């Protein structure tokens, strides 16, 4: 189940990590480093909450699909 979720969300996770990396590198190049770490930590926290919400929804849908498929076999 977790592998299926990671397959589904691999582009979202990859793009988020790429955006965070680009933002950090650009702040190092332009101003010598991030002024505060609250923005990256806040965006990471928000992303983790969003993905956990998506995972819970995916798990419910996956279980209901699995439950329906078991009854179709009989």
PQR file of N, CA, C, O and H, with PARSE charges and radii, in Angstrom:
ATOM      1  N   UNK A   1       0.824  -1.182   0.000 -0.4000 1.5000
ATOM      2  CA  UNK A   1       0.000   0.000   0.000 -0.0000 2.0000
ATOM      3  C   UNK A   1       0.873   1.253   0.000  0.5500 1.7000
ATOM      4  O   UNK A   1       0.594   2.199  -0.736 -0.5500 1.4000
ATOM      5  N   UNK A   2       1.921   1.268   0.812 -0.4000 1.5000
ATOM      6  CA  UNK A   2       2.785   2.451   0.859 -0.0000 2.0000
ATOM      7  C   UNK A   2       3.528   2.642  -0.457  0.5500 1.7000
ATOM      8  O   UNK A   2       3.757   3.771  -0.891 -0.5500 1.4000
ATOM      9  H   UNK A   2       2.149   0.500   1.410  0.4000 1.0000
ATOM     10  N   UNK A   3       3.901   1.533  -1.086 -0.4000 1.5000
ATOM     11  CA  UNK A   3       4.589   1.636  -2.373 -0.0000 2.0000
ATOM     12  C   UNK A   3       3.670   2.235  -3.426  0.5500 1.7000
ATOM     13  O   UNK A   3       4.104   3.041  -4.249 -0.5500 1.4000
ATOM     14  H   UNK A   3       3.715   0.616  -0.733  0.4000 1.0000
ATOM     15  N   UNK A   4       2.403   1.842  -3.399 -0.4000 1.5000
ATOM     16  CA  UNK A   4       1.441   2.397  -4.346 -0.0000 2.0000
ATOM     17  C   UNK A   4       1.268   3.895  -4.138  0.5500 1.7000
ATOM     18  O   UNK A   4       1.168   4.658  -5.099 -0.5500 1.4000
ATOM     19  H   UNK A   4       2.051   1.187  -2.730  0.4000 1.0000
ATOM     20  N   UNK A   5       1.233   4.307  -2.875 -0.4000 1.5000
ATOM     21  CA  UNK A   5       1.092   5.735  -2.584 -0.0000 2.0000
ATOM     22  C   UNK A   5       2.325   6.504  -3.050  0.5500 1.7000
ATOM     23  O   UNK A   5       2.202   7.584  -3.626 -0.5500 1.4000
ATOM     24  H   UNK A   5       1.313   3.686  -2.095  0.4000 1.0000
ATOM     25  N   UNK A   6       3.513   5.952  -2.802 -0.4000 1.5000
ATOM     26  CA  UNK A   6       4.733   6.631  -3.225 -0.0000 2.0000
ATOM     27  C   UNK A   6       4.842   6.700  -4.746  0.5500 1.7000
ATOM     28  O   UNK A   6       5.354   7.680  -5.286 -0.5500 1.4000
ATOM     29  H   UNK A   6       3.613   5.074  -2.334  0.4000 1.0000
ATOM     30  N   UNK A   7       4.365   5.668  -5.440 -0.4000 1.5000
ATOM     31  CA  UNK A   7       4.340   5.721  -6.902 -0.0000 2.0000
ATOM     32  C   UNK A   7       3.419   6.837  -7.384  0.5500 1.7000
ATOM     33  O   UNK A   7       3.723   7.541  -8.346 -0.5500 1.4000
ATOM     34  H   UNK A   7       3.950   4.871  -5.001  0.4000 1.0000
ATOM     35  N   UNK A   8       2.288   6.983  -6.698 -0.4000 1.5000
ATOM     36  CA  UNK A   8       1.316   8.000  -7.083 -0.0000 2.0000
ATOM     37  C   UNK A   8       1.840   9.403  -6.796  0.5500 1.7000
ATOM     38  O   UNK A   8       1.593  10.325  -7.573 -0.5500 1.4000
ATOM     39  H   UNK A   8       2.041   6.411  -5.916  0.4000 1.0000
ATOM     40  N   UNK A   9       2.551   9.572  -5.705 -0.4000 1.5000
ATOM     41  CA  UNK A   9       2.980  10.907  -5.271 -0.0000 2.0000
ATOM     42  C   UNK A   9       4.441  11.216  -5.575  0.5500 1.7000
ATOM     43  O   UNK A   9       4.964  12.206  -5.062 -0.5500 1.4000
ATOM     44  H   UNK A   9       2.752   8.823  -5.074  0.4000 1.0000
ATOM     45  N   UNK A  10       5.116  10.414  -6.386 -0.4000 1.5000
ATOM     46  CA  UNK A  10       6.551  10.615  -6.586 -0.0000 2.0000
ATOM     47  C   UNK A  10       6.861  11.953  -7.254  0.5500 1.7000
ATOM     48  O   UNK A  10       7.862  12.585  -6.915 -0.5500 1.4000
ATOM     49  H   UNK A  10       4.691   9.611  -6.803  0.4000 1.0000
ATOM     50  N   UNK A  11       6.036  12.393  -8.184 -0.4000 1.5000
ATOM     51  CA  UNK A  11       6.309  13.666  -8.843 -0.0000 2.0000
ATOM     52  C   UNK A  11       6.058  14.842  -7.906  0.5500 1.7000
ATOM     53  O   UNK A  11       6.785  15.834  -7.950 -0.5500 1.4000
ATOM     54  H   UNK A  11       5.223  11.880  -8.459  0.4000 1.0000
ATOM     55  N   UNK A  12       5.060  14.744  -7.078 -0.4000 1.5000
ATOM     56  CA  UNK A  12       4.773  15.817  -6.127 -0.0000 2.0000
ATOM     57  C   UNK A  12       5.924  15.976  -5.143  0.5500 1.7000
ATOM     58  O   UNK A  12       6.369  17.093  -4.878 -0.5500 1.4000
ATOM     59  H   UNK A  12       4.469  13.938  -7.042  0.4000 1.0000
ATOM     60  N   UNK A  13       6.404  14.871  -4.605 -0.4000 1.5000
ATOM     61  CA  UNK A  13       7.506  14.904  -3.655 -0.0000 2.0000
ATOM     62  C   UNK A  13       8.783  15.396  -4.327  0.5500 1.7000
ATOM     63  O   UNK A  13       9.518  16.200  -3.755 -0.5500 1.4000
ATOM     64  H   UNK A  13       6.043  13.964  -4.819  0.4000 1.0000
ATOM     65  N   UNK A  14       9.046  14.918  -5.533 -0.4000 1.5000
ATOM     66  CA  UNK A  14      10.251  15.330  -6.263 -0.0000 2.0000
ATOM     67  C   UNK A  14      10.234  16.816  -6.573  0.5500 1.7000
ATOM     68  O   UNK A  14      11.242  17.499  -6.399 -0.5500 1.4000
ATOM     69  H   UNK A  14       8.449  14.264  -5.998  0.4000 1.0000
ATOM     70  N   UNK A  15       9.095  17.321  -7.032 -0.4000 1.5000
ATOM     71  CA  UNK A  15       9.012  18.748  -7.350 -0.0000 2.0000
ATOM     72  C   UNK A  15       9.137  19.619  -6.103  0.5500 1.7000
ATOM     73  O   UNK A  15       9.732  20.695  -6.156 -0.5500 1.4000
ATOM     74  H   UNK A  15       8.275  16.766  -7.173  0.4000 1.0000
ATOM     75  N   UNK A  16       8.579  19.161  -4.981 -0.4000 1.5000
ATOM     76  CA  UNK A  16       8.711  19.923  -3.745 -0.0000 2.0000
ATOM     77  C   UNK A  16      10.180  19.990  -3.309  0.5500 1.7000
ATOM     78  O   UNK A  16      10.681  21.059  -2.960 -0.5500 1.4000
ATOM     79  H   UNK A  16       8.096  18.286  -4.938  0.4000 1.0000
ATOM     80  N   UNK A  17      10.855  18.851  -3.332 -0.4000 1.5000
ATOM     81  CA  UNK A  17      12.270  18.847  -2.945 -0.0000 2.0000
ATOM     82  C   UNK A  17      13.118  19.690  -3.889  0.5500 1.7000
ATOM     83  O   UNK A  17      14.051  20.364  -3.452 -0.5500 1.4000
ATOM     84  H   UNK A  17      10.448  17.983  -3.616  0.4000 1.0000
ATOM     85  N   UNK A  18      12.801  19.655  -5.177 -0.4000 1.5000
ATOM     86  CA  UNK A  18      13.518  20.486  -6.146 -0.0000 2.0000
ATOM     87  C   UNK A  18      13.285  21.970  -5.878  0.5500 1.7000
ATOM     88  O   UNK A  18      14.223  22.765  -5.940 -0.5500 1.4000
ATOM     89  H   UNK A  18      12.043  19.108  -5.532  0.4000 1.0000
ATOM     90  N   UNK A  19      12.054  22.344  -5.582 -0.4000 1.5000
ATOM     91  CA  UNK A  19      11.746  23.752  -5.311 -0.0000 2.0000
ATOM     92  C   UNK A  19      12.434  24.233  -4.036  0.5500 1.7000
ATOM     93  O   UNK A  19      12.947  25.351  -4.001 -0.5500 1.4000
ATOM     94  H   UNK A  19      11.293  21.697  -5.532  0.4000 1.0000
ATOM     95  N   UNK A  20      12.453  23.409  -2.990 -0.4000 1.5000
ATOM     96  CA  UNK A  20      13.125  23.790  -1.751 -0.0000 2.0000
ATOM     97  C   UNK A  20      14.623  23.938  -1.987  0.5500 1.7000
ATOM     98  O   UNK A  20      15.246  24.872  -1.482 -0.5500 1.4000
ATOM     99  H   UNK A  20      12.036  22.501  -3.019  0.4000 1.0000
ATOM    100  N   UNK A  21      15.198  23.019  -2.753 -0.4000 1.5000
ATOM    101  CA  UNK A  21      16.629  23.077  -3.044 -0.0000 2.0000
ATOM    102  C   UNK A  21      16.979  24.309  -3.865  0.5500 1.7000
ATOM    103  O   UNK A  21      17.961  24.992  -3.576 -0.5500 1.4000
ATOM    104  H   UNK A  21      14.692  22.260  -3.163  0.4000 1.0000
ATOM    105  N   UNK A  22      16.186  24.594  -4.881 -0.4000 1.5000
ATOM    106  CA  UNK A  22      16.431  25.786  -5.702 -0.0000 2.0000
ATOM    107  C   UNK A  22      16.287  27.050  -4.870  0.5500 1.7000
ATOM    108  O   UNK A  22      17.084  27.978  -5.011 -0.5500 1.4000
ATOM    109  H   UNK A  22      15.388  24.039  -5.116  0.4000 1.0000
ATOM    110  N   UNK A  23      15.290  27.096  -4.011 -0.4000 1.5000
ATOM    111  CA  UNK A  23      15.128  28.261  -3.149 -0.0000 2.0000
ATOM    112  C   UNK A  23      16.300  28.462  -2.202  0.5500 1.7000
ATOM    113  O   UNK A  23      16.740  29.592  -1.987 -0.5500 1.4000
ATOM    114  H   UNK A  23      14.643  26.342  -3.896  0.4000 1.0000
ATOM    115  N   UNK A  24      16.800  27.388  -1.643 -0.4000 1.5000
ATOM    116  CA  UNK A  24      17.943  27.492  -0.730 -0.0000 2.0000
ATOM    117  C   UNK A  24      19.209  27.918  -1.477  0.5500 1.7000
ATOM    118  O   UNK A  24      19.942  28.792  -1.013 -0.5500 1.4000
ATOM    119  H   UNK A  24      16.442  26.470  -1.817  0.4000 1.0000
ATOM    120  N   UNK A  25      19.459  27.310  -2.614 -0.4000 1.5000
ATOM    121  CA  UNK A  25      20.655  27.647  -3.392 -0.0000 2.0000
ATOM    122  C   UNK A  25      20.589  29.096  -3.867  0.5500 1.7000
ATOM    123  O   UNK A  25      21.593  29.807  -3.817 -0.5500 1.4000
ATOM    124  H   UNK A  25      18.864  26.601  -2.991  0.4000 1.0000
ATOM    125  N   UNK A  26      19.439  29.534  -4.320 -0.4000 1.5000
ATOM    126  CA  UNK A  26      19.332  30.923  -4.777 -0.0000 2.0000
ATOM    127  C   UNK A  26      19.506  31.900  -3.628  0.5500 1.7000
ATOM    128  O   UNK A  26      20.064  32.980  -3.825 -0.5500 1.4000
ATOM    129  H   UNK A  26      18.623  28.957  -4.360  0.4000 1.0000
ATOM    130  N   UNK A  27      19.042  31.552  -2.429 -0.4000 1.5000
ATOM    131  CA  UNK A  27      19.253  32.464  -1.303 -0.0000 2.0000
ATOM    132  C   UNK A  27      20.721  32.495  -0.901  0.5500 1.7000
ATOM    133  O   UNK A  27      21.217  33.539  -0.476 -0.5500 1.4000
ATOM    134  H   UNK A  27      18.589  30.675  -2.269  0.4000 1.0000
ATOM    135  N   UNK A  28      21.420  31.380  -1.024 -0.4000 1.5000
ATOM    136  CA  UNK A  28      22.856  31.372  -0.728 -0.0000 2.0000
ATOM    137  C   UNK A  28      23.608  32.201  -1.751  0.5500 1.7000
ATOM    138  O   UNK A  28      24.520  32.944  -1.388 -0.5500 1.4000
ATOM    139  H   UNK A  28      21.017  30.533  -1.369  0.4000 1.0000
ATOM    140  N   UNK A  29      23.250  32.092  -3.008 -0.4000 1.5000
ATOM    141  CA  UNK A  29      23.930  32.846  -4.058 -0.0000 2.0000
ATOM    142  C   UNK A  29      23.634  34.337  -3.954  0.5500 1.7000
ATOM    143  O   UNK A  29      24.542  35.157  -4.092 -0.5500 1.4000
ATOM    144  H   UNK A  29      22.509  31.489  -3.303  0.4000 1.0000
ATOM    145  N   UNK A  30      22.386  34.697  -3.715 -0.4000 1.5000
ATOM    146  CA  UNK A  30      22.009  36.105  -3.743 -0.0000 2.0000
ATOM    147  C   UNK A  30      22.359  36.860  -2.469  0.5500 1.7000
ATOM    148  O   UNK A  30      22.868  37.978  -2.540 -0.5500 1.4000
ATOM    149  H   UNK A  30      21.649  34.031  -3.603  0.4000 1.0000
ATOM    150  N   UNK A  31      22.096  36.273  -1.303 -0.4000 1.5000
ATOM    151  CA  UNK A  31      22.286  37.030  -0.062 -0.0000 2.0000
ATOM    152  C   UNK A  31      23.178  36.317   0.955  0.5500 1.7000
ATOM    153  O   UNK A  31      23.265  36.748   2.105 -0.5500 1.4000
ATOM    154  H   UNK A  31      21.682  35.364  -1.245  0.4000 1.0000
ATOM    155  N   UNK A  32      23.832  35.245   0.550 -0.4000 1.5000
ATOM    156  CA  UNK A  32      24.765  34.577   1.438 -0.0000 2.0000
ATOM    157  C   UNK A  32      24.129  33.583   2.396  0.5500 1.7000
ATOM    158  O   UNK A  32      24.772  33.170   3.361 -0.5500 1.4000
ATOM    159  H   UNK A  32      23.761  34.895  -0.384  0.4000 1.0000
ATOM    160  N   UNK A  33      22.930  33.202   2.165 -0.4000 1.5000
ATOM    161  CA  UNK A  33      22.257  32.221   3.019 -0.0000 2.0000
ATOM    162  C   UNK A  33      20.866  32.687   3.383  0.5500 1.7000
ATOM    163  O   UNK A  33      20.537  33.860   3.203 -0.5500 1.4000
ATOM    164  H   UNK A  33      22.408  33.538   1.381  0.4000 1.0000
ATOM    165  N   UNK A  34      20.055  31.798   3.884 -0.4000 1.5000
ATOM    166  CA  UNK A  34      18.700  32.197   4.259 -0.0000 2.0000
ATOM    167  C   UNK A  34      18.717  33.137   5.468  0.5500 1.7000
ATOM    168  O   UNK A  34      19.513  32.958   6.389 -0.5500 1.4000
ATOM    169  H   UNK A  34      20.323  30.846   4.030  0.4000 1.0000
ATOM    170  N   UNK A  35      17.851  34.119   5.457 -0.4000 1.5000
ATOM    171  CA  UNK A  35      17.773  35.068   6.561 -0.0000 2.0000
ATOM    172  C   UNK A  35      17.239  34.361   7.802  0.5500 1.7000
ATOM    173  O   UNK A  35      17.795  34.502   8.891 -0.5500 1.4000
ATOM    174  H   UNK A  35      17.205  34.264   4.708  0.4000 1.0000
ATOM    175  N   UNK A  36      16.186  33.619   7.639 -0.4000 1.5000
ATOM    176  CA  UNK A  36      15.640  32.817   8.732 -0.0000 2.0000
ATOM    177  C   UNK A  36      15.343  31.424   8.203  0.5500 1.7000
ATOM    178  O   UNK A  36      15.259  31.208   6.994 -0.5500 1.4000
ATOM    179  H   UNK A  36      15.734  33.505   6.754  0.4000 1.0000
ATOM    180  N   UNK A  37      15.191  30.510   9.100 -0.4000 1.5000
ATOM    181  CA  UNK A  37      14.836  29.153   8.706 -0.0000 2.0000
ATOM    182  C   UNK A  37      13.356  28.873   8.930  0.5500 1.7000
ATOM    183  O   UNK A  37      12.912  27.740   8.747 -0.5500 1.4000
ATOM    184  H   UNK A  37      15.260  30.686  10.082  0.4000 1.0000
ATOM    185  N   UNK A  38      12.594  29.872   9.319 -0.4000 1.5000
ATOM    186  CA  UNK A  38      11.176  29.645   9.592 -0.0000 2.0000
ATOM    187  C   UNK A  38      10.381  29.387   8.313  0.5500 1.7000
ATOM    188  O   UNK A  38       9.436  28.599   8.333 -0.5500 1.4000
ATOM    189  H   UNK A  38      12.955  30.793   9.467  0.4000 1.0000
ATOM    190  N   UNK A  39      10.736  30.025   7.217 -0.4000 1.5000
ATOM    191  CA  UNK A  39      10.000  29.799   5.972 -0.0000 2.0000
ATOM    192  C   UNK A  39      10.204  28.381   5.428  0.5500 1.7000
ATOM    193  O   UNK A  39       9.219  27.723   5.092 -0.5500 1.4000
ATOM    194  H   UNK A  39      11.504  30.666   7.200  0.4000 1.0000
ATOM    195  N   UNK A  40      11.444  27.883   5.328 -0.4000 1.5000
ATOM    196  CA  UNK A  40      11.588  26.502   4.854 -0.0000 2.0000
ATOM    197  C   UNK A  40      10.976  25.476   5.816  0.5500 1.7000
ATOM    198  O   UNK A  40      10.402  24.478   5.382 -0.5500 1.4000
ATOM    199  H   UNK A  40      12.244  28.417   5.601  0.4000 1.0000
ATOM    200  N   UNK A  41      11.101  25.725   7.101 -0.4000 1.5000
ATOM    201  CA  UNK A  41      10.518  24.801   8.073 -0.0000 2.0000
ATOM    202  C   UNK A  41       8.995  24.841   7.998  0.5500 1.7000
ATOM    203  O   UNK A  41       8.340  23.804   8.097 -0.5500 1.4000
ATOM    204  H   UNK A  41      11.567  26.536   7.453  0.4000 1.0000
ATOM    205  N   UNK A  42       8.436  26.024   7.824 -0.4000 1.5000
ATOM    206  CA  UNK A  42       6.984  26.153   7.700 -0.0000 2.0000
ATOM    207  C   UNK A  42       6.454  25.486   6.447  0.5500 1.7000
ATOM    208  O   UNK A  42       5.424  24.813   6.485 -0.5500 1.4000
ATOM    209  H   UNK A  42       8.968  26.867   7.744  0.4000 1.0000
ATOM    210  N   UNK A  43       7.156  25.670   5.331 -0.4000 1.5000
ATOM    211  CA  UNK A  43       6.698  25.030   4.095 -0.0000 2.0000
ATOM    212  C   UNK A  43       6.871  23.518   4.166  0.5500 1.7000
ATOM    213  O   UNK A  43       6.037  22.782   3.638 -0.5500 1.4000
ATOM    214  H   UNK A  43       7.993  26.216   5.300  0.4000 1.0000
ATOM    215  N   UNK A  44       7.934  23.039   4.806 -0.4000 1.5000
ATOM    216  CA  UNK A  44       8.120  21.601   4.978 -0.0000 2.0000
ATOM    217  C   UNK A  44       7.033  21.014   5.877  0.5500 1.7000
ATOM    218  O   UNK A  44       6.503  19.940   5.592 -0.5500 1.4000
ATOM    219  H   UNK A  44       8.611  23.637   5.235  0.4000 1.0000
ATOM    220  N   UNK A  45       6.706  21.709   6.948 -0.4000 1.5000
ATOM    221  CA  UNK A  45       5.642  21.250   7.845 -0.0000 2.0000
ATOM    222  C   UNK A  45       4.301  21.198   7.116  0.5500 1.7000
ATOM    223  O   UNK A  45       3.553  20.229   7.248 -0.5500 1.4000
ATOM    224  H   UNK A  45       7.137  22.581   7.179  0.4000 1.0000
ATOM    225  N   UNK A  46       4.006  22.238   6.352 -0.4000 1.5000
ATOM    226  CA  UNK A  46       2.768  22.262   5.583 -0.0000 2.0000
ATOM    227  C   UNK A  46       2.719  21.148   4.552  0.5500 1.7000
ATOM    228  O   UNK A  46       1.679  20.516   4.367 -0.5500 1.4000
ATOM    229  H   UNK A  46       4.614  23.025   6.245  0.4000 1.0000
ATOM    230  N   UNK A  47       3.832  20.906   3.882 -0.4000 1.5000
ATOM    231  CA  UNK A  47       3.876  19.836   2.887 -0.0000 2.0000
ATOM    232  C   UNK A  47       3.684  18.476   3.544  0.5500 1.7000
ATOM    233  O   UNK A  47       2.967  17.631   3.007 -0.5500 1.4000
ATOM    234  H   UNK A  47       4.676  21.420   4.032  0.4000 1.0000
ATOM    235  N   UNK A  48       4.312  18.247   4.699 -0.4000 1.5000
ATOM    236  CA  UNK A  48       4.160  16.970   5.395 -0.0000 2.0000
ATOM    237  C   UNK A  48       2.728  16.767   5.879  0.5500 1.7000
ATOM    238  O   UNK A  48       2.205  15.655   5.808 -0.5500 1.4000
ATOM    239  H   UNK A  48       4.895  18.934   5.135  0.4000 1.0000
ATOM    240  N   UNK A  49       2.091  17.820   6.368 -0.4000 1.5000
ATOM    241  CA  UNK A  49       0.687  17.711   6.767 -0.0000 2.0000
ATOM    242  C   UNK A  49      -0.211  17.401   5.566  0.5500 1.7000
ATOM    243  O   UNK A  49      -1.120  16.576   5.650 -0.5500 1.4000
ATOM    244  H   UNK A  49       2.515  18.724   6.426  0.4000 1.0000
ATOM    245  N   UNK A  50       0.062  18.075   4.457 -0.4000 1.5000
ATOM    246  CA  UNK A  50      -0.708  17.849   3.238 -0.0000 2.0000
ATOM    247  C   UNK A  50      -0.549  16.413   2.743  0.5500 1.7000
ATOM    248  O   UNK A  50      -1.531  15.776   2.361 -0.5500 1.4000
ATOM    249  H   UNK A  50       0.801  18.746   4.389  0.4000 1.0000
ATOM    250  N   UNK A  51       0.687  15.901   2.749 -0.4000 1.5000
ATOM    251  CA  UNK A  51       0.929  14.537   2.286 -0.0000 2.0000
ATOM    252  C   UNK A  51       0.348  13.505   3.252  0.5500 1.7000
ATOM    253  O   UNK A  51      -0.129  12.458   2.815 -0.5500 1.4000
ATOM    254  H   UNK A  51       1.485  16.419   3.060  0.4000 1.0000
ATOM    255  N   UNK A  52       0.378  13.781   4.547 -0.4000 1.5000
ATOM    256  CA  UNK A  52      -0.238  12.834   5.483 -0.0000 2.0000
ATOM    257  C   UNK A  52      -1.748  12.796   5.290  0.5500 1.7000
ATOM    258  O   UNK A  52      -2.361  11.736   5.408 -0.5500 1.4000
ATOM    259  H   UNK A  52       0.766  14.632   4.902  0.4000 1.0000
ATOM    260  N   UNK A  53      -2.351  13.943   4.996 -0.4000 1.5000
ATOM    261  CA  UNK A  53      -3.777  13.979   4.696 -0.0000 2.0000
ATOM    262  C   UNK A  53      -4.072  13.198   3.420  0.5500 1.7000
ATOM    263  O   UNK A  53      -5.049  12.452   3.359 -0.5500 1.4000
ATOM    264  H   UNK A  53      -1.853  14.805   4.900  0.4000 1.0000
ATOM    265  N   UNK A  54      -3.230  13.366   2.401 -0.4000 1.5000
ATOM    266  CA  UNK A  54      -3.401  12.609   1.161 -0.0000 2.0000
ATOM    267  C   UNK A  54      -3.228  11.113   1.395  0.5500 1.7000
ATOM    268  O   UNK A  54      -3.942  10.305   0.803 -0.5500 1.4000
ATOM    269  H   UNK A  54      -2.436  13.972   2.451  0.4000 1.0000
ATOM    270  N   UNK A  55      -2.285  10.743   2.254 -0.4000 1.5000
ATOM    271  CA  UNK A  55      -2.052   9.328   2.532 -0.0000 2.0000
ATOM    272  C   UNK A  55      -3.244   8.707   3.247  0.5500 1.7000
ATOM    273  O   UNK A  55      -3.641   7.584   2.937 -0.5500 1.4000
ATOM    274  H   UNK A  55      -1.704  11.400   2.735  0.4000 1.0000
ATOM    275  N   UNK A  56      -3.814   9.429   4.197 -0.4000 1.5000
ATOM    276  CA  UNK A  56      -4.997   8.907   4.896 -0.0000 2.0000
ATOM    277  C   UNK A  56      -6.152   8.703   3.921  0.5500 1.7000
ATOM    278  O   UNK A  56      -6.860   7.698   3.989 -0.5500 1.4000
ATOM    279  H   UNK A  56      -3.492  10.341   4.449  0.4000 1.0000
ATOM    280  N   UNK A  57      -6.339   9.652   3.022 -0.4000 1.5000
ATOM    281  CA  UNK A  57      -7.402   9.531   2.018 -0.0000 2.0000
ATOM    282  C   UNK A  57      -7.121   8.363   1.075  0.5500 1.7000
ATOM    283  O   UNK A  57      -8.023   7.600   0.730 -0.5500 1.4000
ATOM    284  H   UNK A  57      -5.764  10.468   2.967  0.4000 1.0000
ATOM    285  N   UNK A  58      -5.861   8.232   0.663 -0.4000 1.5000
ATOM    286  CA  UNK A  58      -5.476   7.133  -0.213 -0.0000 2.0000
ATOM    287  C   UNK A  58      -5.686   5.788   0.481  0.5500 1.7000
ATOM    288  O   UNK A  58      -6.140   4.830  -0.145 -0.5500 1.4000
ATOM    289  H   UNK A  58      -5.128   8.852   0.943  0.4000 1.0000
ATOM    290  N   UNK A  59      -5.358   5.714   1.762 -0.4000 1.5000
ATOM    291  CA  UNK A  59      -5.501   4.466   2.504 -0.0000 2.0000
ATOM    292  C   UNK A  59      -6.969   4.061   2.616  0.5500 1.7000
ATOM    293  O   UNK A  59      -7.298   2.883   2.474 -0.5500 1.4000
ATOM    294  H   UNK A  59      -4.989   6.493   2.270  0.4000 1.0000
ATOM    295  N   UNK A  60      -7.849   5.023   2.868 -0.4000 1.5000
ATOM    296  CA  UNK A  60      -9.275   4.721   2.944 -0.0000 2.0000
ATOM    297  C   UNK A  60      -9.804   4.222   1.604  0.5500 1.7000
ATOM    298  O   UNK A  60     -10.562   3.253   1.549 -0.5500 1.4000
ATOM    299  H   UNK A  60      -7.581   5.979   2.984  0.4000 1.0000
ATOM    300  N   UNK A  61      -9.400   4.886   0.529 -0.4000 1.5000
ATOM    301  CA  UNK A  61      -9.846   4.464  -0.800 -0.0000 2.0000
ATOM    302  C   UNK A  61      -9.277   3.097  -1.152  0.5500 1.7000
ATOM    303  O   UNK A  61      -9.969   2.275  -1.752 -0.5500 1.4000
ATOM    304  H   UNK A  61      -8.784   5.673   0.574  0.4000 1.0000
ATOM    305  N   UNK A  62      -8.032   2.847  -0.787 -0.4000 1.5000
ATOM    306  CA  UNK A  62      -7.400   1.574  -1.091 -0.0000 2.0000
ATOM    307  C   UNK A  62      -8.069   0.435  -0.335  0.5500 1.7000
ATOM    308  O   UNK A  62      -8.290  -0.640  -0.892 -0.5500 1.4000
ATOM    309  H   UNK A  62      -7.469   3.515  -0.300  0.4000 1.0000
ATOM    310  N   UNK A  63      -8.392   0.671   0.942 -0.4000 1.5000
ATOM    311  CA  UNK A  63      -9.067  -0.367   1.724 -0.0000 2.0000
ATOM    312  C   UNK A  63     -10.467  -0.636   1.202  0.5500 1.7000
ATOM    313  O   UNK A  63     -10.888  -1.790   1.131 -0.5500 1.4000
ATOM    314  H   UNK A  63      -8.212   1.544   1.394  0.4000 1.0000
ATOM    315  N   UNK A  64     -11.189   0.406   0.837 -0.4000 1.5000
ATOM    316  CA  UNK A  64     -12.543   0.187   0.324 -0.0000 2.0000
ATOM    317  C   UNK A  64     -12.494  -0.534  -1.019  0.5500 1.7000
ATOM    318  O   UNK A  64     -13.352  -1.369  -1.303 -0.5500 1.4000
ATOM    319  H   UNK A  64     -10.846   1.344   0.895  0.4000 1.0000
ATOM    320  N   UNK A  65     -11.507  -0.222  -1.839 -0.4000 1.5000
ATOM    321  CA  UNK A  65     -11.362  -0.919  -3.118 -0.0000 2.0000
ATOM    322  C   UNK A  65     -10.990  -2.385  -2.880  0.5500 1.7000
ATOM    323  O   UNK A  65     -11.514  -3.281  -3.541 -0.5500 1.4000
ATOM    324  H   UNK A  65     -10.810   0.456  -1.608  0.4000 1.0000
ATOM    325  N   UNK A  66     -10.100  -2.613  -1.951 -0.4000 1.5000
ATOM    326  CA  UNK A  66      -9.702  -3.984  -1.633 -0.0000 2.0000
ATOM    327  C   UNK A  66     -10.890  -4.763  -1.060  0.5500 1.7000
ATOM    328  O   UNK A  66     -11.085  -5.935  -1.381 -0.5500 1.4000
ATOM    329  H   UNK A  66      -9.674  -1.885  -1.413  0.4000 1.0000
ATOM    330  N   UNK A  67     -11.674  -4.107  -0.217 -0.4000 1.5000
ATOM    331  CA  UNK A  67     -12.852  -4.735   0.383 -0.0000 2.0000
ATOM    332  C   UNK A  67     -13.869  -5.102  -0.693  0.5500 1.7000
ATOM    333  O   UNK A  67     -14.448  -6.187  -0.656 -0.5500 1.4000
ATOM    334  H   UNK A  67     -11.516  -3.155   0.044  0.4000 1.0000
ATOM    335  N   UNK A  68     -14.085  -4.209  -1.643 -0.4000 1.5000
ATOM    336  CA  UNK A  68     -15.027  -4.492  -2.736 -0.0000 2.0000
ATOM    337  C   UNK A  68     -14.518  -5.616  -3.616  0.5500 1.7000
ATOM    338  O   UNK A  68     -15.295  -6.459  -4.065 -0.5500 1.4000
ATOM    339  H   UNK A  68     -13.615  -3.327  -1.673  0.4000 1.0000
ATOM    340  N   UNK A  69     -13.207  -5.632  -3.867 -0.4000 1.5000
ATOM    341  CA  UNK A  69     -12.648  -6.662  -4.739 -0.0000 2.0000
ATOM    342  C   UNK A  69     -12.733  -8.044  -4.116  0.5500 1.7000
ATOM    343  O   UNK A  69     -12.853  -9.029  -4.845 -0.5500 1.4000
ATOM    344  H   UNK A  69     -12.576  -4.947  -3.503  0.4000 1.0000
ATOM    345  N   UNK A  70     -12.675  -8.153  -2.784 -0.4000 1.5000
ATOM    346  CA  UNK A  70     -12.765  -9.468  -2.155 -0.0000 2.0000
ATOM    347  C   UNK A  70     -14.157 -10.053  -2.328  0.5500 1.7000
ATOM    348  O   UNK A  70     -14.302 -11.267  -2.474 -0.5500 1.4000
ATOM    349  H   UNK A  70     -12.578  -7.353  -2.193  0.4000 1.0000
ATOM    350  N   UNK A  71     -15.174  -9.217  -2.314 -0.4000 1.5000
ATOM    351  CA  UNK A  71     -16.531  -9.723  -2.504 -0.0000 2.0000
ATOM    352  C   UNK A  71     -16.840 -10.043  -3.957  0.5500 1.7000
ATOM    353  O   UNK A  71     -17.732 -10.846  -4.228 -0.5500 1.4000
ATOM    354  H   UNK A  71     -15.056  -8.232  -2.195  0.4000 1.0000
ATOM    355  N   UNK A  72     -16.142  -9.449  -4.876 -0.4000 1.5000
ATOM    356  CA  UNK A  72     -16.367  -9.740  -6.292 -0.0000 2.0000
ATOM    357  C   UNK A  72     -15.805 -11.120  -6.661  0.5500 1.7000
ATOM    358  O   UNK A  72     -16.254 -11.734  -7.629 -0.5500 1.4000
ATOM    359  H   UNK A  72     -15.418  -8.796  -4.656  0.4000 1.0000
ATOM    360  N   UNK A  73     -14.842 -11.596  -5.904 -0.4000 1.5000
ATOM    361  CA  UNK A  73     -14.254 -12.893  -6.213 -0.0000 2.0000
ATOM    362  C   UNK A  73     -15.212 -14.030  -5.921  0.5500 1.7000
ATOM    363  O   UNK A  73     -15.126 -15.079  -6.560 -0.5500 1.4000
ATOM    364  H   UNK A  73     -14.478 -11.097  -5.117  0.4000 1.0000
ATOM    365  N   UNK A  74     -16.119 -13.855  -4.980 -0.4000 1.5000
ATOM    366  CA  UNK A  74     -17.004 -14.948  -4.581 -0.0000 2.0000
ATOM    367  C   UNK A  74     -18.192 -15.090  -5.459  0.5500 1.7000
ATOM    368  O   UNK A  74     -19.022 -15.972  -5.238 -0.5500 1.4000
ATOM    369  H   UNK A  74     -16.189 -13.003  -4.461  0.4000 1.0000
TER
END
